[in-house]
């Protein structure tokens, strides 16, 4: 009896397990059937769609997918070439209008410009009182922070430092690097990434020019569009800030001649062949008239190429009085030429002369590059003679073209520029 009960239990257990296996198999079969039906359902939905029915004739005419692919590719190429051609035509036309010369950029290769070698060949005298000096530096490329920090220590007297940059993150890094700065006040201002170094100086730091007699304008310059320009920034900084003796020589020039308004580096050898109005003449002509100046494409022109220089604040008064706005500067991408920044760069010396001051260019002969037309100063008399005799007037135009606007007279007791 006991044996019979155990056999029945075993049979019952086997029957239950068999039914469980059958149930799992049924579930798998059902899943496979649904998976098999899903693509068919999707295909049926596509074939019944309005788009499929409307394109039936076209698909039948094409005959194969390869033909359709070729047609689409050809149409894409046609659209691309059409857009490229139209944009290129508009760009070329814009450049022609800016240049004032059909089809070519304006060049005015300087062949009679002299520069002064620095440092001078004599020991300069000290200032009786420390000059009121501000350094304005636009620091877009934050990786150059240490480089500029090092150059600023070559200024042999106290000064206030104003740094502009375009983000809070960069500002924090600058604040951290200059946390132990002891040469004067430091202020970091956040500006839009617009107008590169020019707009931050003339707009964001406009008040600085009203509070300091002298200022230095520098920026974290990069020129990635041409390999020959890689050493340009170092050349400019070495010329303006290469040593304490160079800075002392620069301020000796300002002291010897109270009418000296700007000191800029001689042109970097690689950019000298491109000196001229470029594609900027028409726009420069409009801004020059706002300063009370007439310019001509046939007249002399020169400028601090690279837009780094030392200056008396009063020398920029004509430019600052134009009350430039940020809207006049284009957005950043693709600014190789023809923008408001390039225009202003070419008008710095014109502004200096319009304000009644002179300007000179300097060169450190030990730097790589041309040393033609260089003069050395072995004493104050030679320095004065160079400033008076080797600088030419950009505003000297043919008779009858000068605008009748009262000029600002510079002198030993001239007040610094007030806003």
C-alpha positions in Angstrom: 0.0 0.0 0.0 2.8 2.3 1.0 4.6 1.5 -2.2 1.6 2.4 -4.3 1.2 5.8 -2.6 4.8 6.6 -3.3 4.5 5.7 -7.0 1.4 7.8 -7.4 3.2 10.8 -5.8 6.1 10.4 -8.1 3.8 10.2 -11.1 2.0 13.3 -10.0 5.2 15.2 -9.5 6.4 14.2 -12.9 3.1 15.3 -14.4 3.3 18.7 -12.8 6.9 19.2 -14.0 5.9 18.2 -17.5 3.0 20.7 -17.5 5.4 23.4 -16.3 7.8 22.7 -19.2 4.9 22.7 -21.7 3.8 26.1 -20.3 7.2 27.6 -20.7 7.4 26.3 -24.3 4.0 27.8 -25.1 5.2 31.2 -23.8 8.4 31.0 -25.9 6.4 30.0 -29.0 4.0 32.9 -28.4 6.9 35.3 -28.1 8.5 34.1 -31.3 5.2 34.4 -33.2 4.9 38.0 -31.9 8.5 38.8 -32.9 7.8 37.3 -36.3 4.6 39.4 -36.7 6.2 42.7 -35.6 8.3 43.4 -38.7 5.4 42.4 -40.9 3.1 44.8 -39.0 5.6 47.6 -39.4 6.0 46.8 -43.1 2.2 46.8 -43.6 1.9 50.1 -41.8 4.6 51.7 -44.1 3.0 50.2 -47.2 -0.4 51.6 -46.2 1.0 55.1 -45.4 0.1 58.1 -47.6 3.8 58.9 -48.3 4.4 55.4 -49.6 1.4 55.5 -51.9 2.3 59.0 -53.2 5.9 58.0 -54.1 5.0 54.8 -55.8 5.4 56.2 -59.3 8.7 57.8 -58.5 10.1 54.6 -56.9 9.0 52.6 -59.9 10.6 55.0 -62.3 13.9 55.0 -60.4 14.0 51.3 -60.4 16.7 50.8 -57.7 17.9 52.4 -54.5 21.4 53.1 -56.0 19.9 55.4 -58.6 18.1 57.4 -55.8 21.3 57.6 -53.8 23.2 59.0 -56.7 20.5 61.6 -57.4 20.4 62.8 -53.8 24.2 63.1 -53.7 24.3 65.2 -56.8 21.6 67.4 -55.5 23.5 67.9 -52.2 26.6 68.8 -54.1 24.7 71.3 -56.3 23.2 73.0 -53.2 26.6 73.1 -51.4 28.4 74.7 -54.4 25.6 77.2 -54.9 25.8 78.3 -51.2 29.6 78.5 -51.3 29.7 80.5 -54.5 27.2 83.0 -53.2 28.9 83.5 -49.9 32.3 83.8 -51.5 30.9 86.4 -53.9 29.4 88.4 -51.0 32.7 88.3 -49.1 34.7 89.4 -52.1 32.3 92.2 -52.8 32.5 93.3 -49.1 36.2 93.4 -49.2 36.2 95.5 -52.4 33.9 98.0 -50.8 36.1 98.2 -47.7 39.3 98.5 -49.6 38.1 101.3 -51.9 40.1 99.6 -54.6 38.4 97.0 -56.9 39.6 93.5 -56.3 42.7 94.2 -54.1 43.8 95.1 -50.6 45.5 98.5 -50.0 49.2 98.3 -49.3 51.5 101.1 -48.3 54.8 99.4 -47.6 56.9 101.8 -45.5 60.3 102.5 -46.9 61.3 105.7 -45.0 60.3 104.9 -41.5 63.0 105.1 -38.9 63.0 103.6 -35.4 64.9 104.1 -32.2 67.0 101.4 -30.6 66.3 100.5 -27.0 67.6 100.5 -24.4 69.4 103.7 -24.9 73.2 104.0 -24.9 73.4 106.1 -21.7 72.1 106.0 -18.2 68.8 107.8 -18.0 67.9 110.1 -15.1 65.2 109.2 -12.6 61.8 110.9 -12.5 61.4 113.4 -9.7 58.0 111.8 -9.0 56.7 108.5 -10.1 54.6 108.8 -13.3 50.9 108.1 -13.0 50.8 104.8 -14.9 48.1 102.1 -15.7 48.7 98.9 -17.5 45.7 97.7 -19.5 45.9 94.0 -20.5 43.3 92.0 -22.3 43.8 88.4 -21.3 41.7 86.1 -23.5 44.2 83.3 -23.7 44.5 82.4 -20.0 47.4 80.0 -20.6 49.7 83.1 -21.1 49.0 84.3 -17.6 52.5 83.4 -16.2 54.2 84.9 -19.2 52.6 88.3 -18.7 53.0 88.2 -15.0 56.7 87.8 -15.6 56.9 90.8 -18.0 55.0 93.1 -15.7 57.9 92.8 -13.2 60.1 94.6 -15.7 58.3 97.9 -15.0 60.6 99.6 -12.5 58.1 101.7 -10.6 54.6 101.2 -9.1 51.5 101.1 -11.4 47.9 100.0 -11.3 47.0 96.9 -13.4 43.6 96.5 -15.2 43.0 93.1 -16.7 40.0 92.3 -18.9 38.8 88.8 -19.7 35.6 87.1 -20.9 34.6 84.7 -18.2 34.3 84.3 -14.4 36.4 81.2 -14.6 39.3 83.1 -16.2 38.8 85.9 -13.7 39.2 83.5 -10.8 42.5 82.2 -12.2 43.8 85.7 -12.7 42.8 86.8 -9.2 44.6 83.7 -7.8 47.8 84.3 -9.8 48.0 88.0 -8.7 46.9 87.4 -5.1 50.2 88.5 -3.8 50.7 91.4 -6.3 52.4 94.4 -4.5 53.3 96.8 -7.3 49.9 98.6 -7.2 46.2 98.1 -7.4 44.8 95.3 -9.5 41.3 95.1 -11.0 39.9 92.3 -13.2 36.9 93.2 -15.4 34.8 90.7 -17.3 33.9 91.8 -20.9 32.0 90.2 -23.8 34.2 88.4 -26.3 33.8 91.1 -28.8 36.3 93.6 -30.3 39.2 91.5 -29.1 41.7 93.8 -27.2 40.5 97.1 -28.7 36.9 97.3 -27.4 37.9 96.4 -23.8 40.5 99.2 -23.8 38.4 102.0 -25.5 35.0 101.0 -23.9 35.4 98.9 -20.8 38.5 100.7 -19.6 37.6 104.1 -20.9 37.6 105.5 -17.4 41.2 104.4 -16.9 42.4 106.9 -19.5 40.8 109.7 -17.5 42.6 108.9 -14.3 46.2 108.2 -15.5 48.6 110.2 -17.5 50.3 107.2 -19.1 49.2 103.7 -19.9 50.5 100.5 -21.5 48.2 98.5 -23.8 49.1 94.8 -24.2 47.1 91.6 -24.9 47.5 87.8 -25.2 48.0 87.9 -28.9 47.9 84.7 -31.0 48.2 84.5 -34.8 47.4 80.9 -35.6 46.4 81.6 -39.2 50.1 81.8 -40.4 53.2 80.0 -39.1 55.4 83.1 -39.8 53.6 85.1 -37.2 54.2 82.7 -34.2 56.9 84.9 -32.8 55.0 88.1 -33.2 53.7 88.4 -29.6 57.1 87.7 -28.1 58.7 90.3 -30.4 56.2 93.0 -29.3 56.5 92.2 -25.6 60.3 92.1 -25.7 60.3 95.4 -27.4 58.0 97.1 -24.9 58.8 95.2 -21.7 61.9 93.2 -22.3 63.9 94.7 -19.4 63.8 97.4 -16.8 66.3 99.4 -18.9 63.9 99.3 -21.9 61.1 100.7 -19.8 63.3 103.3 -18.4 64.4 104.4 -21.9 60.7 104.6 -22.9 59.9 107.0 -20.1 63.1 108.9 -20.7 61.6 109.6 -24.1 58.3 110.8 -22.6 60.2 113.1 -20.2 62.5 114.6 -22.8 59.7 115.4 -25.2 56.3 116.4 -23.5 54.7 116.4 -27.0 55.6 112.7 -27.5 52.2 110.8 -27.3 52.8 107.2 -28.4 55.7 104.7 -28.5 55.1 101.5 -30.4 57.4 98.6 -31.7 58.8 98.7 -35.2 56.9 96.4 -37.5 57.6 92.7 -37.1 59.5 91.6 -40.2 56.9 89.0 -41.3 54.1 91.6 -41.3 55.9 94.6 -42.9 55.0 93.5 -46.4 51.3 93.7 -45.5 51.3 97.2 -43.9 48.5 99.3 -45.4 44.8 100.0 -45.1 44.1 96.4 -46.2 40.4 96.0 -46.6 39.7 98.7 -44.1 40.0 102.0 -45.9 36.3 102.9 -46.4 35.4 102.1 -42.7 38.5 103.9 -41.5 37.6 106.9 -43.5 34.2 107.1 -41.8 35.7 106.8 -38.3 38.5 109.3 -39.1 35.9 111.9 -40.0 34.3 111.3 -36.6 37.7 112.3 -35.2 37.9 115.4 -37.4 40.5 113.9 -39.7 40.6 113.4 -43.5 42.6 110.4 -44.7 43.5 109.4 -48.2 44.5 106.0 -49.8 47.3 107.9 -51.5 48.7 109.5 -48.4 51.2 108.2 -45.9 50.0 105.8 -43.2 51.6 103.9 -40.4 50.2 102.2 -37.2 51.3 100.1 -34.3 50.8 96.7 -36.0 49.8 94.2 -33.3 48.1 97.0 -31.3 50.5 97.0 -28.4 52.1 100.3 -27.3 52.9 102.9 -24.5 50.9 106.1 -24.7 49.9 109.3 -22.9 46.2 109.0 -22.3 45.6 112.4 -24.0 46.9 111.0 -27.3 43.8 108.8 -27.5 41.3 111.6 -26.8 40.1 111.9 -30.4 39.3 108.2 -30.5 37.7 108.2 -27.1 35.6 111.2 -28.0 34.0 109.1 -30.8 32.0 107.3 -28.0 32.3 103.9 -29.6 29.7 101.3 -28.6 30.1 97.5 -28.4 27.6 97.1 -31.2 30.0 98.6 -33.6 32.3 95.6 -33.2 31.4 92.3 -34.9 31.2 89.0 -33.2 34.4 87.1 -32.9 34.5 84.3 -35.5 36.6 84.8 -38.7 38.1 88.2 -37.9 41.2 88.2 -40.2 40.6 91.8 -41.5 38.0 94.4 -42.2 36.5 94.8 -38.7 36.2 97.9 -36.4 39.2 96.5 -34.4 41.4 96.5 -37.5 40.2 100.0 -38.4 41.0 101.5 -35.0 44.4 99.8 -35.0 45.3 101.7 -38.2 44.0 105.0 -36.7 46.0 105.1 -33.4 48.8 107.3 -34.8 46.2 109.5 -36.5 44.5 110.0 -33.2 47.8 110.8 -31.6 48.6 113.5 -34.2 45.0 114.8 -34.1 45.5 115.4 -30.3 48.6 117.4 -31.0 51.2 114.8 -30.1 54.0 113.0 -31.9 54.7 109.2 -32.0 57.8 107.1 -32.6 58.6 103.4 -33.1 61.3 101.5 -31.2 63.3 98.3 -31.8 65.4 96.0 -29.7 68.3 95.3 -32.2 69.1 92.0 -30.5 65.7 90.5 -31.6 65.5 88.6 -34.9 64.4 90.7 -37.8 65.4 93.6 -39.9 67.6 96.4 -38.3 67.4 98.8 -41.2 66.7 102.5 -40.5 67.6 102.2 -36.8 69.0 105.1 -34.9 70.8 105.0 -31.5 70.6 107.6 -28.8 73.8 108.1 -26.8 72.4 111.2 -25.0 69.4 113.4 -24.5 70.3 115.6 -27.4 70.4 112.7 -29.8 67.1 111.5 -28.4 65.4 114.9 -28.9 66.8 115.2 -32.4 65.4 111.8 -33.4 61.9 112.5 -32.0 61.8 115.8 -33.8 63.4 114.9 -37.2 62.7 111.3 -37.9 58.9 111.2 -37.3 56.7 112.2 -40.2 53.2 113.7 -40.0 50.5 111.4 -41.2 48.0 114.3 -41.3 50.0 116.3 -43.8 47.6 116.1 -46.8 47.4 118.1 -50.0 46.3 121.7 -49.4 42.6 122.2 -49.1 41.7 118.7 -47.8 42.2 119.4 -44.1 39.1 119.5 -41.9 38.6 122.8 -40.1 38.3 121.5 -36.6 40.2 123.1 -33.6 43.1 120.9 -32.6 44.3 120.1 -29.1 47.7 121.6 -28.4 50.0 119.5 -26.3 52.6 121.0 -24.1 54.7 120.5 -21.0 51.8 121.6 -18.8 49.0 119.9 -20.7 46.5 118.3 -18.4 45.9 114.6 -18.7 42.8 113.5 -20.6 39.6 114.0 -18.6 36.4 112.2 -19.6 
